[in-house]
Amino acid sequence: MAKKIPVEELTYEEAFEELQAVVTELESGELPLEKSLTLFERGQALSMRCSTLLEDAELKLKELVPDGEGGFIEPDLDLEN
């Protein structure tokens, strides 16, 4: 078995691709319990990594804009649509 790269070193694309592979393998239902638990834990870590990287990207997209009264506001980015 190839040595796994630590989750915190993966890019979003790498983590997401590996997460998809983990889900596919778990859904096969043909793994022993111990292997399933190990994969499940890796999948949780990969999911958290993807979530963190997406949150970081969202923060980079946000910018403060003048509010017309000498202050600044943070526009509401509707990234869901």
KOLGU-4560 file (N, C-alpha, C; in nm, 3 decimals, padded with zeros to 5 digits):
<recs>
<n_xx: 00.085 n_yy: -00.118 n_zz: 00.000 ca_xx: 00.000 ca_yy: 00.000 ca_zz: 00.000 c_xx: 00.089 c_yy: 00.124 c_zz: 00.000 mol: A seq: 1 type: MET>
<n_xx: 00.058 n_yy: 00.219 n_zz: -00.084 ca_xx: 00.138 ca_yy: 00.341 ca_zz: -00.094 c_xx: 00.122 c_yy: 00.424 c_zz: 00.033 mol: A seq: 2 type: ALA>
<n_xx: 00.231 n_yy: 00.490 n_zz: 00.069 ca_xx: 00.226 ca_yy: 00.575 ca_zz: 00.188 c_xx: 00.138 c_yy: 00.696 c_zz: 00.161 mol: A seq: 3 type: LYS>
<n_xx: 00.048 n_yy: 00.723 n_zz: 00.253 ca_xx: -00.045 ca_yy: 00.835 ca_zz: 00.238 c_xx: 00.023 c_yy: 00.965 c_zz: 00.275 mol: A seq: 4 type: LYS>
<n_xx: -00.001 n_yy: 01.067 n_zz: 00.197 ca_xx: 00.047 ca_yy: 01.201 ca_zz: 00.227 c_xx: -00.036 c_yy: 01.255 c_zz: 00.343 mol: A seq: 5 type: ILE>
<n_xx: 00.027 n_yy: 01.321 n_zz: 00.439 ca_xx: -00.051 ca_yy: 01.379 ca_zz: 00.549 c_xx: -00.160 c_yy: 01.472 c_zz: 00.494 mol: A seq: 6 type: PRO>
<n_xx: -00.279 n_yy: 01.461 n_zz: 00.549 ca_xx: -00.395 ca_yy: 01.537 ca_zz: 00.501 c_xx: -00.367 c_yy: 01.686 c_zz: 00.495 mol: A seq: 7 type: VAL>
<n_xx: -00.297 n_yy: 01.738 n_zz: 00.596 ca_xx: -00.273 ca_yy: 01.883 ca_zz: 00.602 c_xx: -00.180 c_yy: 01.932 c_zz: 00.491 mol: A seq: 8 type: GLU>
<n_xx: -00.117 n_yy: 01.843 n_zz: 00.418 ca_xx: -00.028 ca_yy: 01.882 ca_zz: 00.308 c_xx: -00.097 c_yy: 01.874 c_zz: 00.172 mol: A seq: 9 type: GLU>
<n_xx: -00.219 n_yy: 01.824 n_zz: 00.168 ca_xx: -00.290 ca_yy: 01.808 ca_zz: 00.041 c_xx: -00.355 c_yy: 01.937 c_zz: -00.005 mol: A seq: 10 type: LEU>
<n_xx: -00.357 n_yy: 01.956 n_zz: -00.137 ca_xx: -00.433 ca_yy: 02.067 ca_zz: -00.194 c_xx: -00.580 c_yy: 02.028 c_zz: -00.190 mol: A seq: 11 type: THR>
<n_xx: -00.667 n_yy: 02.123 n_zz: -00.219 ca_xx: -00.810 ca_yy: 02.093 ca_zz: -00.221 c_xx: -00.840 c_yy: 01.982 c_zz: -00.321 mol: A seq: 12 type: TYR>
<n_xx: -00.784 n_yy: 01.994 n_zz: -00.439 ca_xx: -00.811 ca_yy: 01.897 ca_zz: -00.545 c_xx: -00.764 c_yy: 01.757 c_zz: -00.506 mol: A seq: 13 type: GLU>
<n_xx: -00.646 n_yy: 01.749 n_zz: -00.446 ca_xx: -00.594 ca_yy: 01.619 ca_zz: -00.402 c_xx: -00.681 c_yy: 01.558 c_zz: -00.292 mol: A seq: 14 type: GLU>
<n_xx: -00.719 n_yy: 01.641 n_zz: -00.196 ca_xx: -00.801 ca_yy: 01.592 ca_zz: -00.085 c_xx: -00.938 c_yy: 01.548 c_zz: -00.134 mol: A seq: 15 type: ALA>
<n_xx: -00.997 n_yy: 01.625 n_zz: -00.224 ca_xx: -01.130 ca_yy: 01.591 ca_zz: -00.275 c_xx: -01.126 c_yy: 01.462 c_zz: -00.357 mol: A seq: 16 type: PHE>
<n_xx: -01.024 n_yy: 01.448 n_zz: -00.439 ca_xx: -01.009 ca_yy: 01.326 ca_zz: -00.520 c_xx: -00.992 c_yy: 01.203 c_zz: -00.432 mol: A seq: 17 type: GLU>
<n_xx: -00.909 n_yy: 01.215 n_zz: -00.329 ca_xx: -00.890 ca_yy: 01.103 ca_zz: -00.239 c_xx: -01.018 c_yy: 01.074 c_zz: -00.160 mol: A seq: 18 type: GLU>
<n_xx: -01.089 n_yy: 01.179 n_zz: -00.120 ca_xx: -01.215 ca_yy: 01.160 ca_zz: -00.048 c_xx: -01.315 c_yy: 01.084 c_zz: -00.134 mol: A seq: 19 type: LEU>
<n_xx: -01.323 n_yy: 01.117 n_zz: -00.261 ca_xx: -01.412 ca_yy: 01.044 ca_zz: -00.351 c_xx: -01.374 c_yy: 00.896 c_zz: -00.358 mol: A seq: 20 type: GLN>
<n_xx: -01.244 n_yy: 00.868 n_zz: -00.364 ca_xx: -01.198 ca_yy: 00.729 ca_zz: -00.369 c_xx: -01.232 c_yy: 00.656 c_zz: -00.240 mol: A seq: 21 type: ALA>
<n_xx: -01.218 n_yy: 00.724 n_zz: -00.127 ca_xx: -01.250 ca_yy: 00.664 ca_zz: 00.003 c_xx: -01.399 c_yy: 00.630 c_zz: 00.008 mol: A seq: 22 type: VAL>
<n_xx: -01.483 n_yy: 00.721 n_zz: -00.034 ca_xx: -01.628 ca_yy: 00.698 ca_zz: -00.033 c_xx: -01.664 c_yy: 00.579 c_zz: -00.122 mol: A seq: 23 type: VAL>
<n_xx: -01.605 n_yy: 00.575 n_zz: -00.239 ca_xx: -01.632 ca_yy: 00.464 ca_zz: -00.331 c_xx: -01.592 c_yy: 00.331 c_zz: -00.269 mol: A seq: 24 type: THR>
<n_xx: -01.476 n_yy: 00.329 n_zz: -00.207 ca_xx: -01.428 ca_yy: 00.205 ca_zz: -00.146 c_xx: -01.516 c_yy: 00.164 c_zz: -00.028 mol: A seq: 25 type: GLU>
<n_xx: -01.556 n_yy: 00.261 n_zz: 00.053 ca_xx: -01.643 ca_yy: 00.228 ca_zz: 00.166 c_xx: -01.780 c_yy: 00.180 c_zz: 00.120 mol: A seq: 26 type: LEU>
<n_xx: -01.831 n_yy: 00.239 n_zz: 00.012 ca_xx: -01.963 ca_yy: 00.201 ca_zz: -00.038 c_xx: -01.963 c_yy: 00.061 c_zz: -00.099 mol: A seq: 27 type: GLU>
<n_xx: -01.846 n_yy: 00.009 n_zz: -00.132 ca_xx: -01.841 ca_yy: -00.125 ca_zz: -00.189 c_xx: -01.889 c_yy: -00.229 c_zz: -00.089 mol: A seq: 28 type: SER>
<n_xx: -01.871 n_yy: -00.200 n_zz: 00.040 ca_xx: -01.917 ca_yy: -00.290 ca_zz: 00.144 c_xx: -01.839 c_yy: -00.419 c_zz: 00.155 mol: A seq: 29 type: GLY>
<n_xx: -01.724 n_yy: -00.427 n_zz: 00.091 ca_xx: -01.646 ca_yy: -00.550 ca_zz: 00.089 c_xx: -01.518 c_yy: -00.542 c_zz: 00.171 mol: A seq: 30 type: GLU>
<n_xx: -01.511 n_yy: -00.446 n_zz: 00.262 ca_xx: -01.390 ca_yy: -00.428 ca_zz: 00.341 c_xx: -01.408 c_yy: -00.487 c_zz: 00.480 mol: A seq: 31 type: LEU>
<n_xx: -01.299 n_yy: -00.536 n_zz: 00.539 ca_xx: -01.307 ca_yy: -00.578 ca_zz: 00.678 c_xx: -01.331 c_yy: -00.456 c_zz: 00.767 mol: A seq: 32 type: PRO>
<n_xx: -01.386 n_yy: -00.480 n_zz: 00.884 ca_xx: -01.423 ca_yy: -00.371 ca_zz: 00.975 c_xx: -01.306 c_yy: -00.278 c_zz: 01.004 mol: A seq: 33 type: LEU>
<n_xx: -01.190 n_yy: -00.332 n_zz: 01.037 ca_xx: -01.075 ca_yy: -00.248 ca_zz: 01.072 c_xx: -01.035 c_yy: -00.156 c_zz: 00.957 mol: A seq: 34 type: GLU>
<n_xx: -01.034 n_yy: -00.209 n_zz: 00.836 ca_xx: -01.000 ca_yy: -00.128 ca_zz: 00.717 c_xx: -01.107 c_yy: -00.021 c_zz: 00.694 mol: A seq: 35 type: LYS>
<n_xx: -01.233 n_yy: -00.058 n_zz: 00.715 ca_xx: -01.342 ca_yy: 00.039 ca_zz: 00.700 c_xx: -01.328 c_yy: 00.153 c_zz: 00.799 mol: A seq: 36 type: SER>
<n_xx: -01.295 n_yy: 00.122 n_zz: 00.923 ca_xx: -01.278 ca_yy: 00.226 ca_zz: 01.025 c_xx: -01.161 c_yy: 00.317 c_zz: 00.992 mol: A seq: 37 type: LEU>
<n_xx: -01.051 n_yy: 00.259 n_zz: 00.946 ca_xx: -00.934 ca_yy: 00.339 ca_zz: 00.908 c_xx: -00.969 c_yy: 00.432 c_zz: 00.792 mol: A seq: 38 type: THR>
<n_xx: -01.038 n_yy: 00.379 n_zz: 00.693 ca_xx: -01.077 ca_yy: 00.462 ca_zz: 00.578 c_xx: -01.176 c_yy: 00.570 c_zz: 00.619 mol: A seq: 39 type: LEU>
<n_xx: -01.270 n_yy: 00.534 n_zz: 00.707 ca_xx: -01.368 ca_yy: 00.631 ca_zz: 00.755 c_xx: -01.297 c_yy: 00.748 c_zz: 00.824 mol: A seq: 40 type: PHE>
<n_xx: -01.201 n_yy: 00.718 n_zz: 00.909 ca_xx: -01.126 ca_yy: 00.823 ca_zz: 00.979 c_xx: -01.049 c_yy: 00.910 c_zz: 00.880 mol: A seq: 41 type: GLU>
<n_xx: -00.988 n_yy: 00.848 n_zz: 00.781 ca_xx: -00.916 ca_yy: 00.925 ca_zz: 00.678 c_xx: -01.015 c_yy: 01.013 c_zz: 00.602 mol: A seq: 42 type: ARG>
<n_xx: -01.131 n_yy: 00.956 n_zz: 00.571 ca_xx: -01.234 ca_yy: 01.033 ca_zz: 00.501 c_xx: -01.280 c_yy: 01.154 c_zz: 00.580 mol: A seq: 43 type: GLY>
<n_xx: -01.296 n_yy: 01.139 n_zz: 00.711 ca_xx: -01.334 ca_yy: 01.251 ca_zz: 00.795 c_xx: -01.227 c_yy: 01.360 c_zz: 00.790 mol: A seq: 44 type: GLN>
<n_xx: -01.103 n_yy: 01.320 n_zz: 00.799 ca_xx: -00.992 ca_yy: 01.417 ca_zz: 00.794 c_xx: -00.988 c_yy: 01.487 c_zz: 00.657 mol: A seq: 45 type: ALA>
<n_xx: -01.010 n_yy: 01.412 n_zz: 00.552 ca_xx: -01.011 ca_yy: 01.470 ca_zz: 00.417 c_xx: -01.127 c_yy: 01.568 c_zz: 00.402 mol: A seq: 46 type: LEU>
<n_xx: -01.241 n_yy: 01.533 n_zz: 00.455 ca_xx: -01.358 ca_yy: 01.621 ca_zz: 00.449 c_xx: -01.331 c_yy: 01.751 c_zz: 00.523 mol: A seq: 47 type: SER>
<n_xx: -01.271 n_yy: 01.741 n_zz: 00.641 ca_xx: -01.237 ca_yy: 01.862 ca_zz: 00.717 c_xx: -01.136 c_yy: 01.948 c_zz: 00.643 mol: A seq: 48 type: MET>
<n_xx: -01.040 n_yy: 01.883 n_zz: 00.578 ca_xx: -00.939 ca_yy: 01.957 ca_zz: 00.501 c_xx: -01.005 c_yy: 02.034 c_zz: 00.387 mol: A seq: 49 type: ARG>
<n_xx: -01.093 n_yy: 01.968 n_zz: 00.315 ca_xx: -01.164 ca_yy: 02.034 ca_zz: 00.204 c_xx: -01.246 c_yy: 02.152 c_zz: 00.256 mol: A seq: 50 type: CYS>
<n_xx: -01.316 n_yy: 02.131 n_zz: 00.366 ca_xx: -01.397 ca_yy: 02.237 ca_zz: 00.425 c_xx: -01.312 c_yy: 02.356 c_zz: 00.467 mol: A seq: 51 type: SER>
<n_xx: -01.200 n_yy: 02.329 n_zz: 00.531 ca_xx: -01.111 ca_yy: 02.436 ca_zz: 00.575 c_xx: -01.056 c_yy: 02.514 c_zz: 00.456 mol: A seq: 52 type: THR>
<n_xx: -01.014 n_yy: 02.442 n_zz: 00.353 ca_xx: -00.959 ca_yy: 02.510 ca_zz: 00.234 c_xx: -01.066 c_yy: 02.594 c_zz: 00.164 mol: A seq: 53 type: LEU>
<n_xx: -01.189 n_yy: 02.545 n_zz: 00.160 ca_xx: -01.298 ca_yy: 02.623 ca_zz: 00.100 c_xx: -01.329 c_yy: 02.748 c_zz: 00.181 mol: A seq: 54 type: LEU>
<n_xx: -01.329 n_yy: 02.735 n_zz: 00.313 ca_xx: -01.351 ca_yy: 02.851 ca_zz: 00.400 c_xx: -01.240 c_yy: 02.954 c_zz: 00.381 mol: A seq: 55 type: GLU>
<n_xx: -01.116 n_yy: 02.907 n_zz: 00.372 ca_xx: -01.004 ca_yy: 02.998 ca_zz: 00.349 c_xx: -01.019 c_yy: 03.071 c_zz: 00.215 mol: A seq: 56 type: ASP>
<n_xx: -01.061 n_yy: 02.998 n_zz: 00.114 ca_xx: -01.080 ca_yy: 03.059 ca_zz: -00.018 c_xx: -01.191 c_yy: 03.164 c_zz: -00.013 mol: A seq: 57 type: ALA>
<n_xx: -01.299 n_yy: 03.135 n_zz: 00.060 ca_xx: -01.409 ca_yy: 03.230 ca_zz: 00.073 c_xx: -01.362 c_yy: 03.358 c_zz: 00.141 mol: A seq: 58 type: GLU>
<n_xx: -01.280 n_yy: 03.343 n_zz: 00.245 ca_xx: -01.228 ca_yy: 03.462 ca_zz: 00.315 c_xx: -01.142 c_yy: 03.547 c_zz: 00.223 mol: A seq: 59 type: LEU>
<n_xx: -01.067 n_yy: 03.484 n_zz: 00.135 ca_xx: -00.983 ca_yy: 03.558 ca_zz: 00.041 c_xx: -01.069 c_yy: 03.635 c_zz: -00.059 mol: A seq: 60 type: LYS>
<n_xx: -01.188 n_yy: 03.582 n_zz: -00.089 ca_xx: -01.276 ca_yy: 03.648 ca_zz: -00.185 c_xx: -01.348 c_yy: 03.769 c_zz: -00.126 mol: A seq: 61 type: LEU>
<n_xx: -01.365 n_yy: 03.765 n_zz: 00.005 ca_xx: -01.435 ca_yy: 03.875 ca_zz: 00.071 c_xx: -01.344 c_yy: 03.997 c_zz: 00.073 mol: A seq: 62 type: LYS>
<n_xx: -01.408 n_yy: 04.111 n_zz: 00.060 ca_xx: -01.334 ca_yy: 04.235 ca_zz: 00.068 c_xx: -01.419 c_yy: 04.338 c_zz: 00.139 mol: A seq: 63 type: GLU>
<n_xx: -01.355 n_yy: 04.430 n_zz: 00.201 ca_xx: -01.428 ca_yy: 04.539 ca_zz: 00.265 c_xx: -01.448 c_yy: 04.649 c_zz: 00.163 mol: A seq: 64 type: LEU>
<n_xx: -01.569 n_yy: 04.705 n_zz: 00.162 ca_xx: -01.600 ca_yy: 04.813 ca_zz: 00.069 c_xx: -01.649 c_yy: 04.933 c_zz: 00.148 mol: A seq: 65 type: VAL>
<n_xx: -01.623 n_yy: 05.052 n_zz: 00.098 ca_xx: -01.671 ca_yy: 05.172 ca_zz: 00.168 c_xx: -01.823 c_yy: 05.169 c_zz: 00.181 mol: A seq: 66 type: PRO>
<n_xx: -01.873 n_yy: 05.215 n_zz: 00.296 ca_xx: -02.017 ca_yy: 05.214 ca_zz: 00.318 c_xx: -02.081 c_yy: 05.349 c_zz: 00.291 mol: A seq: 67 type: ASP>
<n_xx: -02.003 n_yy: 05.448 n_zz: 00.247 ca_xx: -02.057 ca_yy: 05.579 ca_zz: 00.216 c_xx: -02.064 c_yy: 05.672 c_zz: 00.337 mol: A seq: 68 type: GLY>
<n_xx: -02.035 n_yy: 05.620 n_zz: 00.455 ca_xx: -02.039 ca_yy: 05.700 ca_zz: 00.577 c_xx: -01.902 c_yy: 05.706 c_zz: 00.644 mol: A seq: 69 type: GLU>
<n_xx: -01.799 n_yy: 05.677 n_zz: 00.567 ca_xx: -01.664 ca_yy: 05.681 ca_zz: 00.620 c_xx: -01.618 c_yy: 05.550 c_zz: 00.682 mol: A seq: 70 type: GLY>
<n_xx: -01.703 n_yy: 05.452 n_zz: 00.682 ca_xx: -01.667 ca_yy: 05.322 ca_zz: 00.736 c_xx: -01.659 c_yy: 05.218 c_zz: 00.624 mol: A seq: 71 type: GLY>
<n_xx: -01.656 n_yy: 05.096 n_zz: 00.664 ca_xx: -01.647 ca_yy: 04.988 ca_zz: 00.567 c_xx: -01.748 c_yy: 04.880 c_zz: 00.603 mol: A seq: 72 type: PHE>
<n_xx: -01.794 n_yy: 04.811 n_zz: 00.501 ca_xx: -01.884 ca_yy: 04.697 ca_zz: 00.520 c_xx: -01.829 c_yy: 04.578 c_zz: 00.444 mol: A seq: 73 type: ILE>
<n_xx: -01.870 n_yy: 04.464 n_zz: 00.486 ca_xx: -01.832 ca_yy: 04.340 ca_zz: 00.417 c_xx: -01.953 c_yy: 04.296 c_zz: 00.335 mol: A seq: 74 type: GLU>
<n_xx: -01.941 n_yy: 04.297 n_zz: 00.202 ca_xx: -02.056 ca_yy: 04.259 ca_zz: 00.121 c_xx: -02.090 c_yy: 04.110 c_zz: 00.144 mol: A seq: 75 type: PRO>
<n_xx: -02.217 n_yy: 04.079 n_zz: 00.132 ca_xx: -02.263 ca_yy: 03.941 ca_zz: 00.146 c_xx: -02.239 c_yy: 03.870 c_zz: 00.013 mol: A seq: 76 type: ASP>
<n_xx: -02.145 n_yy: 03.776 n_zz: 00.015 ca_xx: -02.117 ca_yy: 03.698 ca_zz: -00.105 c_xx: -02.207 c_yy: 03.576 c_zz: -00.108 mol: A seq: 77 type: LEU>
<n_xx: -02.290 n_yy: 03.567 n_zz: -00.209 ca_xx: -02.378 ca_yy: 03.452 ca_zz: -00.224 c_xx: -02.306 c_yy: 03.350 c_zz: -00.309 mol: A seq: 78 type: ASP>
<n_xx: -02.222 n_yy: 03.269 n_zz: -00.244 ca_xx: -02.141 ca_yy: 03.171 ca_zz: -00.316 c_xx: -02.217 c_yy: 03.042 c_zz: -00.345 mol: A seq: 79 type: LEU>
<n_xx: -02.340 n_yy: 03.034 n_zz: -00.295 ca_xx: -02.421 ca_yy: 02.913 ca_zz: -00.315 c_xx: -02.480 c_yy: 02.909 c_zz: -00.455 mol: A seq: 80 type: GLU>
<n_xx: -02.496 n_yy: 03.022 n_zz: -00.518 ca_xx: -02.561 ca_yy: 03.027 ca_zz: -00.651 c_xx: -02.461 c_yy: 03.046 c_zz: -00.760 mol: A seq: 81 type: ASN>
</recs>
